[in-house]
Amino acid sequence: MSKKFRGMTLAALLLSASTSAMADNNEFVYGDAVDSPSPAFVGDLSTEDAYYGDQYVAPAANVRQVSRDSGYATAADYAPAVSHSGKMSMNQLQPAGYFGDSAGCGCSPGCDSIGCDGGCDSACSSGKCRGSIASALGMCDSDGWASFDALLWFVSDRNSPVLAAEAPATIFPVLDDPQTRPVFGGQGAIEGGLSGGFRSDVGRYLSDDIGVGGRFWWLGENESSYANAGDGSPTSISIGRPYYDTNLGGESALLGNQANFFAGGVTASESLDMWGAEAYARMRFHGNKSSRLEFIGGYSHFEIDNDLDVASVSVDVNTARRRTFADRFNTENEFNGGQIGFETTVRRGRWTATSLTKVHLGNMAQSVSIRGNSTDTLGAVTTTANSGLLAMGNQGDFRNDVFTFVPEMNFKLGYRFRDHIDFNVGYSFLYFESVALAGEQIDRLVDSSQLGTNAPFGARPAFSMVEGDLFVQGLDLGMTISY
């Protein structure tokens, strides 16, 4: 008796579960009539017809003959109809399935979106995909996605020596004078600020569990600059390029403007731009009609370019001698490696929440280029030298390779505006551990006796590859198209 009771309970639970699943999917149960207030099951005595894809097929019970439109799938596609002469016993009762369902995801209205029951066939609802363009492109058996985001990202502040300073009139702009004010450069003083960019992610599910995709993103130039000049008048401020003079053993400055002595100024600029491209595969770990957890693995390529230029010009107000000094520091960082991570998608009604966490592991190729030049003009005679103030014996091209990692996080909230289209807002974060940044390659120790000369140079300034870190974070605004 207890075994029979447990069997009846299990059957009731299965029936309840399958009926609930049917209700969740807005599907007709095999045997339902369109206007029937309650579902019918195989074995029920019923005189009402059932519908599938709005095509009449057969009564739910006492099935003797099945007629169908040849362009639509019916139960006859999977198994022949079987006639039963009477009511089935409770022990024979089976839970109702979806009429026309296959073992895969199936094609249920309202369920044509990524992550729905393992990736539903968005173009195939109610069998309408056959003979369509989607069928010709082979999209009937898989889901595709294409997302496009506008990026509003903040780049972290960057370091360099103090490259420009100002002081009151007649005050020499050296860093050990309390009246001197640094105006460009310093520890964390090159502000990153906001940069705009875009990101696209396009892919396709090859099955309910496996998908492939590609992603590309680009962040516009992040720039910081300074420029100021004076006329050398008695009230004009002092403007200069501070450095430590190894020849004198103390702080000094290359003057641009100085009251009663020099007319001129200093310009400095720093810029950074970056982009990335990825190719990946994704595999489902877990999924149901409202959530999906996927493992992601693939290839990653990132590039980060950083340029820093600083120059000065000064004209002796008494002799009209004109001198210029210019230095340029350029770094390029190229990452190639693999990526692993997880993406979780949860859907509730029209809302979708997505969480992506992954790490990129591979080689960072760091390149540094340092160049300098100077001119000295007196009357009609101009002499040039292949050295600046901060670029002398340290000039050249340098390269280093290092194994590194790049963690990434992305959180996104989407709202289904209409079928197949979601509007998204999200947050992204990327951290680059080992990058060569232009400002950190500068040696501010200078032998002033070498100014305006050609090789051979003295021991300072010298070059030593310095690795730093960089991160970007900010908002993503965009849309996702499911097909």
C-alpha positions as CSV (number, residue, x, y, z in Angstrom):
1,M,0.0,0.0,0.0
2,S,2.8,2.4,0.9
3,K,4.6,1.7,-2.4
4,K,1.5,2.4,-4.3
5,F,1.0,5.6,-2.3
6,R,4.6,6.7,-3.0
7,G,4.1,5.9,-6.7
8,M,1.0,8.0,-6.8
9,T,2.7,10.9,-5.0
10,L,5.6,10.8,-7.4
11,A,3.3,10.7,-10.4
12,A,1.4,13.7,-9.0
13,L,4.6,15.6,-8.5
14,L,5.8,14.9,-12.0
15,L,2.5,16.0,-13.4
16,S,2.6,19.1,-11.3
17,A,6.2,19.9,-12.4
18,S,5.5,19.3,-16.1
19,T,2.3,21.4,-15.9
20,S,4.1,24.2,-14.2
21,A,6.8,24.1,-16.9
22,M,4.1,24.2,-19.5
23,A,2.6,27.3,-17.8
24,D,6.0,29.0,-17.6
25,N,6.5,28.5,-21.3
26,N,3.0,29.5,-22.5
27,E,2.8,26.2,-24.3
28,F,-0.2,24.0,-25.1
29,V,-0.1,20.6,-23.4
30,Y,-0.7,17.7,-25.8
31,G,-4.4,17.3,-25.8
32,D,-5.4,20.8,-24.7
33,A,-8.2,22.5,-26.5
34,V,-7.7,26.2,-27.3
35,D,-10.7,27.3,-25.2
36,S,-10.5,24.6,-22.6
37,P,-10.1,25.8,-19.0
38,S,-8.1,22.7,-18.0
39,P,-5.4,20.6,-19.6
40,A,-6.1,17.2,-21.0
41,F,-3.7,14.3,-20.8
42,V,-3.1,11.2,-22.8
43,G,-5.7,8.7,-21.9
44,D,-8.4,11.2,-21.0
45,L,-11.8,10.9,-22.6
46,S,-12.2,14.1,-24.5
47,T,-14.1,15.2,-27.6
48,E,-12.2,18.5,-27.9
49,D,-9.4,18.9,-30.5
50,A,-5.9,20.0,-29.6
51,Y,-3.8,22.6,-31.4
52,Y,-0.2,22.8,-32.3
53,G,1.0,25.8,-34.2
54,D,-2.7,26.6,-34.9
55,Q,-3.0,23.4,-36.9
56,Y,-5.7,20.9,-36.1
57,V,-4.1,17.5,-35.4
58,A,-6.4,15.1,-33.5
59,P,-8.5,14.6,-30.4
60,A,-6.5,14.1,-27.2
61,A,-7.9,10.7,-26.4
62,N,-8.9,7.6,-28.5
63,V,-6.5,8.7,-31.3
64,R,-7.1,6.7,-34.4
65,Q,-5.9,9.0,-37.1
66,V,-3.6,12.0,-37.2
67,S,-3.9,14.6,-40.0
68,R,-1.4,17.5,-40.2
69,D,-0.1,20.2,-42.4
70,S,3.1,18.9,-44.1
71,G,4.9,22.1,-43.3
72,Y,4.6,21.7,-39.5
73,A,6.0,19.2,-37.0
74,T,3.6,17.0,-35.1
75,A,3.9,14.0,-32.8
76,A,3.8,11.8,-35.9
77,D,7.3,13.2,-36.8
78,Y,8.7,11.5,-33.7
79,A,6.5,8.5,-33.0
80,P,3.4,7.0,-34.5
81,A,0.1,7.7,-32.8
82,V,-1.2,4.9,-30.6
83,S,-4.8,4.2,-30.0
84,H,-6.1,3.3,-26.5
85,S,-9.5,1.8,-26.0
86,G,-10.2,3.0,-22.5
87,K,-9.1,4.9,-19.6
88,M,-5.5,4.4,-18.3
89,S,-5.0,3.3,-14.8
90,M,-3.1,5.6,-12.3
91,N,0.0,3.4,-12.6
92,Q,0.0,3.9,-16.3
93,L,-0.4,7.7,-16.1
94,Q,2.6,9.6,-17.4
95,P,3.4,13.3,-17.1
96,A,2.3,15.4,-20.0
97,G,5.1,16.7,-22.3
98,Y,5.1,19.5,-24.8
99,F,3.5,18.5,-28.0
100,G,6.1,18.5,-30.7
101,D,9.1,19.0,-28.4
102,S,12.4,17.4,-29.2
103,A,15.1,16.5,-26.7
104,G,16.7,19.9,-27.2
105,C,15.7,23.3,-26.2
106,G,12.7,23.5,-28.4
107,C,11.0,26.6,-29.8
108,S,8.7,28.2,-27.3
109,P,7.2,31.7,-27.7
110,G,8.7,34.1,-25.3
111,C,11.7,32.0,-24.8
112,D,13.8,33.1,-27.7
113,S,16.7,34.6,-25.9
114,I,20.2,33.6,-24.8
115,G,20.3,31.6,-21.6
116,C,16.6,30.5,-21.8
117,D,16.5,26.7,-21.3
118,G,20.0,26.3,-22.5
119,G,19.7,28.6,-25.5
120,C,16.5,28.4,-27.4
121,D,16.2,28.6,-31.1
122,S,15.1,32.2,-31.5
123,A,14.2,32.1,-35.1
124,C,12.3,28.9,-34.9
125,S,9.2,29.6,-32.8
126,S,6.2,27.6,-33.9
127,G,8.1,26.1,-36.8
128,K,8.2,29.4,-38.7
129,C,11.9,29.2,-39.4
130,R,11.6,26.7,-42.2
131,G,12.0,28.4,-45.6
132,S,13.1,31.7,-44.0
133,I,16.3,33.6,-44.4
134,A,17.4,32.4,-41.0
135,S,17.0,28.9,-42.3
136,A,19.2,29.6,-45.3
137,L,21.9,31.1,-43.0
138,G,21.8,28.0,-40.8
139,M,20.5,29.9,-37.8
140,C,17.5,27.7,-37.0
141,D,19.4,25.5,-34.6
142,S,21.4,28.0,-32.6
143,D,21.2,31.4,-30.9
144,G,23.2,34.4,-31.9
145,W,24.0,37.7,-30.2
146,A,25.4,41.0,-31.1
147,S,26.0,43.7,-28.4
148,F,27.2,47.3,-28.9
149,D,28.3,49.5,-26.0
150,A,29.4,53.1,-25.7
151,L,32.2,53.2,-23.1
152,L,32.6,56.0,-20.5
153,W,35.7,54.8,-18.7
154,F,38.1,56.5,-16.3
155,V,41.8,55.8,-16.7
156,S,44.0,55.7,-13.6
157,D,46.4,58.5,-12.8
158,R,50.0,58.1,-14.0
159,N,53.4,59.0,-12.6
160,S,56.4,61.0,-13.9
161,P,59.0,63.3,-12.4
162,V,57.9,66.9,-12.1
163,L,58.4,68.2,-15.7
164,A,57.3,71.8,-15.4
165,A,57.2,74.3,-12.5
166,E,56.3,77.9,-11.9
167,A,57.5,80.4,-9.3
168,P,56.8,84.1,-8.6
169,A,58.8,86.7,-10.5
170,T,62.5,86.7,-9.9
171,I,62.3,83.3,-8.0
172,F,64.3,80.5,-9.6
173,P,61.8,77.6,-10.2
174,V,63.7,74.8,-8.4
175,L,61.8,72.1,-6.4
176,D,63.6,72.7,-3.1
177,D,62.3,76.3,-3.0
178,P,58.9,76.4,-1.1
179,Q,57.6,79.1,-3.5
180,T,58.0,76.8,-6.5
181,R,54.7,75.2,-7.7
182,P,54.8,72.0,-9.8
183,V,52.4,72.4,-12.7
184,F,52.9,69.2,-14.7
185,G,54.1,65.8,-13.6
186,G,54.8,64.2,-10.2
187,Q,53.7,61.1,-8.4
188,G,50.2,60.3,-9.6
189,A,49.9,63.9,-10.9
190,I,49.1,63.1,-14.5
191,E,45.4,62.8,-14.2
192,G,43.7,60.0,-16.2
193,G,40.2,61.4,-16.3
194,L,37.3,60.3,-18.6
195,S,37.7,58.8,-22.0
196,G,35.1,57.6,-24.5
197,G,35.2,54.5,-26.6
198,F,33.1,51.6,-27.9
199,R,32.9,47.8,-27.5
200,S,31.2,45.1,-29.6
201,D,30.7,41.5,-28.9
202,V,29.3,39.1,-31.5
203,G,28.8,35.4,-31.4
204,R,26.6,32.4,-31.9
205,Y,25.6,29.2,-30.1
206,L,26.6,26.1,-32.0
207,S,24.4,24.0,-29.7
208,D,22.5,24.4,-26.5
209,D,25.8,24.1,-24.6
210,I,28.6,25.4,-26.8
211,G,29.0,28.9,-28.3
212,V,31.8,30.9,-30.0
213,G,32.3,34.7,-30.1
214,G,34.6,37.6,-30.6
215,R,34.9,40.9,-28.9
216,F,36.6,44.2,-29.8
217,W,36.9,47.3,-27.7
218,W,38.7,50.7,-28.2
219,L,39.2,53.5,-25.7
220,G,39.9,57.0,-27.1
221,E,43.0,59.0,-26.3
222,N,43.3,59.9,-22.7
223,E,45.4,63.2,-22.6
224,S,46.8,65.6,-20.2
225,S,48.8,68.8,-21.2
226,Y,50.3,72.0,-20.0
227,A,51.5,75.1,-21.8
228,N,52.6,78.5,-20.5
229,A,54.9,81.3,-21.6
230,G,56.0,84.8,-20.6
231,D,57.6,87.8,-22.1
232,G,60.5,88.3,-19.6
233,S,59.0,91.5,-18.2
234,P,59.9,92.4,-14.6
235,T,56.5,91.1,-13.4
236,S,56.3,87.9,-15.4
237,I,56.4,84.6,-13.5
238,S,59.3,82.2,-13.7
239,I,58.6,79.1,-15.8
240,G,61.1,76.2,-16.0
241,R,61.9,72.5,-16.2
242,P,63.3,71.3,-12.9
243,Y,65.9,68.5,-12.6
244,Y,68.7,67.4,-10.3
245,D,72.1,68.5,-11.5
246,T,74.7,65.9,-10.9
247,N,77.4,68.3,-11.9
248,L,76.4,70.8,-9.2
249,G,75.0,68.3,-6.8
250,G,71.7,69.9,-6.2
251,E,68.3,71.0,-7.6
252,S,68.3,73.1,-10.7
253,A,66.0,74.2,-13.6
254,L,66.2,74.9,-17.3
255,L,64.5,78.2,-17.7
256,G,61.8,79.1,-20.1
257,N,60.8,82.5,-18.7
258,Q,62.5,84.5,-16.1
259,A,61.8,88.2,-15.2
260,N,64.4,90.5,-16.8
261,F,66.5,87.6,-18.2
262,F,64.5,85.2,-20.5
263,A,61.3,85.3,-22.5
264,G,59.8,81.9,-23.4
265,G,57.9,79.0,-21.9
266,V,57.4,75.3,-21.5
267,T,54.9,72.8,-23.1
268,A,54.2,69.3,-22.0
269,S,51.7,66.7,-23.0
270,E,51.0,63.0,-22.2
271,S,48.5,60.7,-23.9
272,L,47.5,57.1,-23.6
273,D,45.3,55.0,-25.9
274,M,44.4,51.3,-25.7
275,W,42.3,48.7,-27.4
276,G,41.7,44.9,-27.2
277,A,40.5,42.0,-29.3
278,E,39.3,38.6,-28.2
279,A,38.2,35.3,-29.7
280,Y,36.6,32.9,-27.3
281,A,34.4,29.8,-26.8
282,R,31.8,29.4,-24.1
283,M,30.5,26.2,-22.5
284,R,27.4,25.8,-20.3
285,F,28.0,24.6,-16.8
286,H,24.4,25.0,-15.6
287,G,21.3,26.4,-17.1
288,N,17.5,26.6,-16.8
289,K,14.7,28.8,-18.1
290,S,15.8,31.8,-16.0
291,S,19.6,31.5,-15.5
292,R,22.8,30.3,-17.1
293,L,26.3,29.7,-15.9
294,E,29.0,29.4,-18.6
295,F,32.8,28.7,-18.7
296,I,34.7,31.0,-21.1
297,G,38.1,30.4,-22.6
298,G,39.9,31.8,-25.5
299,Y,42.6,34.2,-26.9
300,S,43.2,37.8,-25.9
301,H,45.2,40.7,-27.4
302,F,45.6,44.1,-25.9
303,E,47.7,47.1,-26.8
304,I,48.5,50.2,-24.7
305,D,50.4,53.1,-26.1
306,N,51.7,55.9,-24.0
307,D,53.5,59.1,-25.3
308,L,55.0,61.9,-23.3
309,D,56.6,65.1,-24.8
310,V,58.1,68.0,-23.0
311,A,59.8,71.0,-24.6
312,S,61.1,74.5,-23.7
313,V,62.1,77.6,-25.5
314,S,64.0,80.6,-24.1
315,V,65.2,83.8,-25.6
316,D,67.8,85.9,-23.8
317,V,66.2,89.4,-23.6
318,N,69.6,91.0,-23.8
319,T,71.4,89.0,-26.5
320,A,68.5,87.5,-28.4
321,R,70.1,84.1,-28.1
322,R,67.4,81.4,-28.6
323,R,67.7,77.9,-27.2
324,T,65.2,75.0,-27.5
325,F,65.2,71.6,-25.8
326,A,62.8,68.8,-26.6
327,D,62.4,65.3,-25.2
328,R,60.1,62.5,-26.3
329,F,59.3,59.3,-24.4
330,N,57.1,56.6,-26.1
331,T,56.1,53.2,-24.7
332,E,54.1,50.4,-26.4
333,N,52.7,47.4,-24.5
334,E,51.4,44.4,-26.5
335,F,49.7,41.6,-24.6
336,N,49.1,38.1,-26.2
337,G,47.7,35.3,-24.1
338,G,44.7,33.2,-23.1
339,Q,41.7,33.9,-21.0
340,I,39.5,31.9,-18.6
341,G,36.5,32.9,-16.7
342,F,32.8,32.6,-16.0
343,E,29.7,34.4,-17.1
344,T,26.4,34.2,-15.2
345,T,23.1,35.4,-16.8
346,V,19.8,35.7,-14.8
347,R,16.6,36.7,-16.5
348,R,13.4,37.8,-14.7
349,G,10.6,38.9,-17.0
350,R,12.0,41.7,-19.1
351,W,15.0,42.2,-16.9
352,T,18.4,40.5,-17.4
353,A,21.4,40.7,-15.1
354,T,24.8,39.5,-16.3
355,S,28.1,39.0,-14.4
356,L,31.4,38.4,-16.2
357,T,34.6,37.6,-14.3
358,K,37.8,36.4,-16.0
359,V,41.5,36.7,-16.1
360,H,43.8,37.0,-19.1
361,L,47.2,35.3,-18.8
362,G,50.1,35.7,-21.1
363,N,53.1,37.7,-22.3
364,M,53.4,41.5,-22.2
365,A,55.9,42.8,-24.7
366,Q,57.1,46.2,-23.5
367,S,58.8,48.6,-25.8
368,V,60.4,52.0,-24.9
369,S,61.7,54.7,-27.3
370,I,63.5,57.8,-26.1
371,R,64.6,60.7,-28.3
372,G,65.8,64.2,-27.7
373,N,67.0,67.2,-29.7
374,S,68.1,70.8,-29.1
375,T,68.9,74.0,-31.0
376,D,71.0,77.0,-30.3
377,T,70.5,80.1,-32.4
378,L,72.5,83.3,-32.2
379,G,72.1,85.7,-35.1
380,A,72.0,83.8,-38.3
381,V,73.9,80.8,-37.0
382,T,72.0,77.8,-35.6
383,T,73.5,74.7,-34.2
384,T,71.7,71.4,-33.4
385,A,72.3,68.5,-31.2
386,N,70.8,65.1,-30.9
387,S,70.1,65.5,-27.2
388,G,67.5,67.2,-25.0
389,L,67.4,67.9,-21.3
390,L,66.2,64.4,-20.2
391,A,67.2,62.4,-23.3
392,M,71.0,62.1,-23.7
393,G,72.9,58.9,-23.3
394,N,69.7,57.1,-22.4
395,Q,68.3,57.5,-25.9
396,G,67.4,54.4,-27.9
397,D,64.9,51.7,-28.4
398,F,64.5,49.1,-25.6
399,R,62.3,45.9,-25.3
400,N,61.3,43.6,-22.5
401,D,59.0,40.6,-22.2
402,V,57.3,39.6,-19.0
403,F,54.6,37.1,-18.0
404,T,51.6,38.9,-16.6
405,F,47.9,38.7,-15.9
406,V,45.0,41.0,-16.5
407,P,41.9,40.5,-14.4
408,E,38.5,41.7,-15.8
409,M,35.1,42.2,-14.3
410,N,31.9,43.3,-16.0
411,F,28.4,43.7,-14.5
412,K,25.4,44.5,-16.7
413,L,21.7,45.1,-16.3
414,G,19.5,44.8,-19.3
415,Y,15.9,45.6,-20.1
416,R,14.1,43.9,-23.0
417,F,12.7,46.9,-24.9
418,R,11.1,44.7,-27.6
419,D,11.5,41.2,-29.0
420,H,15.2,40.4,-29.4
421,I,16.4,43.8,-28.3
422,D,17.8,44.7,-24.8
423,F,19.0,48.1,-23.6
424,N,21.9,47.7,-21.2
425,V,23.8,49.7,-18.5
426,G,26.8,48.2,-16.9
427,Y,30.2,48.6,-15.1
428,S,33.5,47.4,-16.3
429,F,37.0,47.1,-14.7
430,L,40.3,46.0,-16.1
431,Y,43.7,45.9,-14.4
432,F,47.0,45.7,-16.2
433,E,49.8,44.6,-13.8
434,S,53.0,44.9,-15.8
435,V,53.0,47.8,-18.3
436,A,55.8,50.3,-19.3
437,L,54.5,53.8,-18.9
438,A,56.3,56.8,-20.5
439,G,56.6,58.9,-17.4
440,E,58.2,56.2,-15.4
441,Q,61.1,55.7,-17.8
442,I,62.4,59.3,-17.2
443,D,65.6,59.8,-15.2
444,R,65.6,63.4,-13.8
445,L,69.3,63.2,-12.9
446,V,71.2,65.3,-15.5
447,D,74.8,66.3,-16.0
448,S,74.3,70.0,-17.0
449,S,77.7,70.1,-18.7
450,Q,76.3,67.9,-21.4
451,L,73.4,70.2,-22.4
452,G,73.3,71.0,-26.1
453,T,76.0,68.5,-27.0
454,N,76.2,65.3,-29.0
455,A,77.6,61.9,-28.1
456,P,79.5,60.7,-26.2
457,F,77.4,61.6,-23.2
458,G,78.0,61.2,-19.5
459,A,76.5,58.6,-17.1
460,R,73.3,60.4,-16.4
461,P,70.5,60.5,-17.4
462,A,70.5,56.7,-17.7
463,F,67.8,54.2,-18.8
464,S,66.4,51.3,-16.7
465,M,63.1,49.6,-17.7
466,V,60.5,50.4,-15.0
467,E,57.2,48.4,-14.8
468,G,54.1,50.0,-13.5
469,D,50.4,49.2,-13.4
470,L,47.3,50.7,-14.9
471,F,43.6,50.2,-14.5
472,V,40.4,51.4,-16.3
473,Q,36.9,51.4,-15.0
474,G,33.6,53.0,-15.9
475,L,30.1,52.8,-17.3
476,D,28.9,50.9,-20.4
477,L,25.7,52.0,-22.2
478,G,24.4,50.0,-25.1
479,M,22.1,47.4,-26.6
480,T,22.1,43.6,-27.3
481,I,20.4,42.0,-30.2
482,S,19.5,38.3,-30.0
483,Y,18.8,36.4,-33.2
